[in-house]
């Protein structure tokens, strides 16, 4: 649990590196992890999810390229 809180803290302090952290974490889980990050990134870009969470996309471990 400590490692997760450290990762979250790092992302909060370095929001420009959030996508890099997401990719590295996905790679540690192999192909399934990469597919999950890609799928979640697509879902998080929908207006519905943004409205439900109230968070900008950058706070969801992905980088908004739009």
Beta strands, then each sheet from edge to edge (+ up, - down):
end
